[in-house]
Amino acid sequence: MSPLGLYLVICLTHLGQHLILIKMLNLGVISGYNGEFKPNDSLSKYAAISTIYRTLDAAGKLEGINTAVIKAKHMKVMTASNVPNWTGMYEAVSYCLEYKIIHQDELNGFIIADQHQNATRSEVSVFFRKSY
């Protein structure tokens, strides 16, 4: 199971919150690859950051935040770090940089030798903890 899938399933199942997990799937917070949620597949670090950002957005935590300004502020770092131009990725990464969920030096380990690196459970847990 992917770190994020495992984290969400364990936490939400442990808390008896199956409906929250279903709602997250329905809201597109957890969308998986090509629209299929596959909790047994690995999750890249960028996918983890994107999911955290979508979770915050779905929870209304991004209201009043000027993401365009934050994105512009961090664009040089994101370009230098080869952040992928996936839908919403620049917003997600710039938000995480701005609010110290990740440090710009960490981006160097997100892609190594042109390969997206998978997030470990502990990395995903740290990212989630820093986001609240």
C-alpha distance (Angstrom), angle and dihedral (degrees) to the residues before:
residue distance angle dihedral
M1 . . .
S2 3.79 . .
P3 3.80 117.3 .
L4 3.79 93.0 -113.2
G5 3.79 93.6 42.8
L6 3.77 90.5 48.9
Y7 3.79 92.9 45.1
L8 3.79 93.4 50.6
V9 3.78 95.9 41.6
I10 3.81 94.0 47.4
C11 3.79 94.3 44.6
L12 3.77 97.2 42.9
T13 3.80 95.3 39.6
H14 3.80 91.5 46.7
L15 3.78 89.1 51.7
G16 3.79 91.8 45.9
Q17 3.78 90.0 -116.3
H18 3.80 101.4 137.1
L19 3.81 89.1 139.3
I20 3.81 91.2 59.1
L21 3.80 90.6 53.8
I22 3.81 90.4 50.0
K23 3.82 90.8 47.1
M24 3.81 90.8 51.1
L25 3.79 88.9 52.4
N26 3.81 91.3 48.4
L27 3.82 92.6 47.8
G28 3.79 91.2 51.9
V29 3.80 93.0 -117.3
I30 3.77 86.5 124.2
S31 3.76 106.9 34.1
G32 3.76 105.9 149.0
Y33 3.76 124.4 -157.0
N34 3.81 116.6 -31.9
G35 3.78 89.9 -6.2
E36 3.81 95.3 -56.0
F37 3.79 120.8 116.1
K38 3.78 107.0 -139.4
P39 3.80 108.2 174.1
N40 3.81 91.6 -176.0
D41 3.82 93.4 61.7
S42 3.78 123.4 91.3
L43 3.78 120.1 -102.0
S44 3.79 123.5 -139.3
K45 3.78 120.0 -133.1
Y46 3.80 89.5 -113.1
A47 3.80 90.8 51.8
A48 3.81 89.3 51.2
I49 3.81 91.5 51.6
S50 3.79 90.7 47.3
T51 3.81 92.1 50.3
I52 3.79 92.1 49.1
Y53 3.79 90.4 50.5
R54 3.82 91.9 48.6
T55 3.82 89.2 48.4
L56 3.79 91.1 53.6
D57 3.80 90.5 46.9
A58 3.81 92.8 49.4
A59 3.82 89.1 49.5
G60 3.81 91.1 53.1
K61 3.80 92.7 -114.8
L62 3.83 93.5 129.4
E63 3.80 96.4 57.9
G64 3.79 112.0 126.4
I65 3.80 93.5 15.8
N66 3.80 114.8 124.1
T67 3.79 99.1 -138.5
A68 3.82 92.4 178.9
V69 3.81 91.0 62.0
I70 3.81 92.6 45.6
K71 3.80 90.9 47.1
A72 3.82 92.0 50.9
K73 3.81 90.8 47.9
H74 3.82 92.7 55.6
M75 3.82 100.4 33.3
K76 3.82 94.4 102.3
V77 3.80 91.7 54.6
M78 3.81 92.3 44.5
T79 3.80 92.3 49.6
A80 3.80 92.2 47.8
S81 3.81 89.7 48.9
N82 3.83 92.9 48.9
V83 3.79 94.0 -122.1
P84 3.83 105.5 -172.3
N85 3.78 117.0 -107.2
W86 3.80 93.9 -127.1
T87 3.78 117.6 149.3
G88 3.80 107.5 -74.7
M89 3.81 94.5 -3.0
Y90 3.82 96.4 116.9
E91 3.80 89.5 50.7
A92 3.80 91.8 48.1
V93 3.80 95.5 47.0
S94 3.81 94.6 42.6
Y95 3.82 90.3 49.8
C96 3.80 90.6 50.1
L97 3.80 90.8 48.5
E98 3.79 92.9 47.0
Y99 3.80 94.2 49.9
K100 3.81 94.7 40.0
I101 3.78 96.3 -114.9
I102 3.79 85.3 131.7
H103 3.80 131.7 13.3
Q104 3.77 120.6 -131.0
D105 3.82 90.4 -116.5
E106 3.81 89.3 60.9
L107 3.80 90.1 63.1
N108 3.81 88.6 71.3
G109 3.81 88.1 69.1
F110 3.80 96.6 48.6
I111 3.81 92.7 79.9
I112 3.81 120.9 25.8
A113 3.80 121.6 179.5
D114 3.82 89.7 -9.8
Q115 3.82 90.9 -56.0
H116 3.80 122.1 119.2
Q117 3.78 107.9 -126.3
N118 3.78 121.0 -131.3
A119 3.77 119.9 -120.6
T120 3.77 118.3 -120.6
R121 3.79 120.9 -134.2
S122 3.78 90.4 -108.2
E123 3.83 92.1 51.6
V124 3.79 91.4 50.4
S125 3.80 90.3 47.6
V126 3.81 91.2 51.6
F127 3.81 92.1 47.5
F128 3.82 90.6 50.3
R129 3.79 93.2 46.3
K130 3.80 92.6 50.4
S131 3.79 90.7 50.0
Y132 3.80 94.0 65.9
